[in-house]
Amino acid sequence: MDSKEATCCKHKDCSEKERKDLINRLSRIEGQIRGIKGMVEKDAYCTDVLVQVSAVTAALNSFNKALLANHIKTCVMDDIKAGKEETVDELVETLQKLMK
C-alpha cells in the first residue's frame, strides 16, 4: 500500500487529516506505553503505574471512538447507500466485540 493511501476500511480512503489525527493519537499512546515500561523498570510505586495504565486505557478508548465514528460516517454510510446492508451486520458484530 502506498504511504499516501491509508484505508480505514476495506474500500474507503481516509482523508489525510483523519489519517494524521489517528497516527498522532497512536504516537501519544505509544509514548505513554514507553513511559509505563520505564516506570516498571525503575520500580515505580504500583499505584502510580496503575494510574498511567488507566490513562492509556482511556486514550485507546478515545482512539476507538474516533475510528468508529469515522467508519460509520464514511464506510458504513457509503455501503448502505450502495445497498450493501450486510455492512450493518458487520458493524453490529464489531460493536459486540468492543463491548466485551
Buried (B, 14 or more C-beta within 10 A) or exposed (E): EEEEEBEBBEEBBBEEEBBEBBEEBEEEBEEBBEBBEEBEEEEBEEEEBEEBBEBBEEBBEEBEEBBBEBBEEBBBEBBBEEEBEEBEEBBEEEEEEEEE
